[in-house]
Amino acid sequence: MFKIHSILLALLCGCTVQSAAQDGPIFRANLTDLVVGRYSLGAEVPVRPHLSVGLDVDYIARDVFVGSDHPWYPGGDAQKRGVILEPQVRWYPGAESGRGTYAALSGFFGYARYHRMDGESWGVGAPEWMVQGASLHVGHQLTLGRVLLDGYLGGTWTSEDDMGIFYEDLPLFPQASGLRVSGGLRLGFKTGGRR
């Protein structure tokens, strides 16, 4: 399965490099991710008049509490460090790609490890977090010269792998797996082409 994801990512990158001369890429950051301890950087490149492809990379850096269901292997405060890759296809029905209202379909693949803050051993292998899923969003990308504001809302389906005897304590966040409402705000910069 990892091989298939690697091949799809390579094809997406190839399409991005090949089409970059058409109208210039858009570089963006997801402002909403900052609230949940992620730092996002992404790019979007037009490939057809109403179609674009993109890739966002999120770096996860959060302090969390990891609990345990086993009395011999207690949890504790930990640093969660990892990455999420989010390839995306956008369709702009009433405007040229990179501008106006759009529908976006994206997948995501995430991996992170937990490192205890007290330096103690976990007693077993360190917990690992893995997630995959897909999102369908409707959004609007407002162009202000070379600066872009991109607001979106839709649904996300997530499938998180079990961490064995450990679990991350997330009382204020939605469930780890399943369907939920998602949305956010991105800030971008258009590097070339028309303004």
Secondary structure as the mmCIF struct_conf table of DSSP 4:
data_model
#
loop_
_struct_conf.conf_type_id
_struct_conf.id
_struct_conf.beg_label_comp_id
_struct_conf.beg_label_asym_id
_struct_conf.beg_label_seq_id
_struct_conf.end_label_comp_id
_struct_conf.end_label_asym_id
_struct_conf.end_label_seq_id
HELX_RH_AL_P HELX_RH_AL_P1 PHE A 2 ASP A 23
STRN STRN1 ILE A 26 ASN A 30
TURN_TY1_P TURN_TY1_P1 LEU A 31 LEU A 31
HELX_RH_3T_P HELX_RH_3T_P1 THR A 32 VAL A 36
TURN_TY1_P TURN_TY1_P2 GLY A 37 GLY A 37
STRN STRN2 ARG A 38 ARG A 48
TURN_TY1_P TURN_TY1_P3 PRO A 49 HIS A 50
STRN STRN3 LEU A 51 SER A 68
BEND BEND1 ASP A 69 ASP A 69
TURN_TY1_P TURN_TY1_P4 PRO A 71 TRP A 72
BEND BEND2 TYR A 73 TYR A 73
STRN STRN4 GLY A 76 TRP A 91
TURN_TY1_P TURN_TY1_P5 PRO A 93 GLY A 94
BEND BEND3 ALA A 95 ALA A 95
TURN_TY1_P TURN_TY1_P6 SER A 97 GLY A 98
BEND BEND4 ARG A 99 ARG A 99
STRN STRN5 GLY A 100 ARG A 116
TURN_TY1_P TURN_TY1_P7 MET A 117 ASP A 118
BEND BEND5 GLY A 123 GLY A 125
HELX_LH_PP_P HELX_LH_PP_P1 ALA A 126 PRO A 127
STRN STRN6 GLU A 128 LEU A 144
TURN_TY1_P TURN_TY1_P8 GLY A 145 ARG A 146
STRN STRN7 VAL A 147 GLU A 160
HELX_LH_PP_P HELX_LH_PP_P2 ASP A 161 ASP A 162
TURN_TY1_P TURN_TY1_P9 GLY A 164 ILE A 165
STRN STRN8 PHE A 166 GLU A 168
TURN_TY1_P TURN_TY1_P10 PRO A 171 LEU A 172
BEND BEND6 PHE A 173 PHE A 173
BEND BEND7 ALA A 176 SER A 177
STRN STRN9 GLY A 178 LYS A 190
BEND BEND8 GLY A 192 GLY A 193
#
